[in-house]
């Protein structure tokens, strides 16, 4: 049960008590948080602290300590099947408390098989893993899929655009999986020298929507294509991807993976026609067993045997799927549905804007007002009024933000996704008289 090392003790306490952990493997710098999180547990979990790099225990050594192989206690090996839970990954908790998605051995293995049929990893490939392994994107695409295919992956402890370029050159990296915020940092990074990136044949983007303007900027600057895919933690997590050797449609999440079913449903769980916007639902061997200790949430998410992703999107006539926004992020202003991602795509196309988030703020007459929060590129100077004018030239009047706020940075989660829930809460507090 991996945990984000940035979590505070109270957050760790909730997911660790909910999952009934027996042991914690951690680092010295994180030990105090782990101890604080478990101080009120009826039975304190065993703490295994990996000390320094020179004396780091191997995986076998950690297992031996967990299983107490050095004692005289008999060890019983449980009978396991491919349908037993292998990992419990807690979702980000965008709607209340985090939920633990139970993924089986079969879920994980099938997702590797599905993904690597579309984006084939050769034994000679070397992936660069900068993404955190507590997140399902990195766990599957970087770690599990590499092991599944017999290729290697190189790990960097933390992200920095210069270190990424250096690592690609030094280790002859062939595939780089990243999130849009990483690609934005790389696109706007001024390297101290020219790096040899000739080994790099493919980039993979996931974890958050990739703005089309940013995709084109990175591809133009570095001469490499970016394949955008999609999928939630509950699906191990990849459900779709643009084919590297087929028709690639920037702005879409591509085609369903092999043996993956995807449809667009309305609010009555009825399938919609091509071009109609509704909720994306999926079905396949990679879909989770359910949420740990939450049968009602599991039943709601898995209605009619299909996992309801909470994403609003549509399918085109070629079978490619597009995400217009999260269902919970949709803004309803004067009875009209407005999709923030459409506005964000326009903002990202502005040459002075580095990052953008569009959210709905309650309004007593219109229901909600559109507010855009943007981060400018280094050295850029532009006023909110100018940004609104830029939007007005490219969007219908009812989609134009009523207010633009320029900030030094936007709040990001562990994988670089803008934390809209936190941002909305901050703005509502600021705007409350």
Buried (B, 14 or more C-beta within 10 A) or exposed (E): BBBBBEBEBEBBBBBBBBBEBEEBBBEEEBBEBBBBBBEEEEEEBEEBBBEEEEEEBEEEEBEEBEEEEEEEEEEEEEEEEEEEBBBBBBBBEBEEEBBBBBBBBBBBBBBBBBBBEBBEBEEEBBBBBBBBEBBBBBBBBBBBBBEBBEBBBBBBEEBBBBBBBBBBBEBBBBBBBBBBBBBBBBBBBEEEEEBEBEBBBBBBBBBBBBBBBBBBBBBEEBEBBBBBBBBBBBBBBBBBBBBBEEEBBBBBBBBBBEEBEBBBBEEEEEEBEEEEBBBBBBBBBBBBBBBBEBEEBBEEBBEEEBBBBBBBBBBEEEEBBBBBBBBEBBBEBEEEEBBBBBBBBBBBBBEBBBBBBBBBBEBEEBBBBBBBBBBBBEEEEBEBEEBBEBBEEBBEEEBBBBBBBBBEEBBBBBBBBBBBBBBBEBBEEEEEE
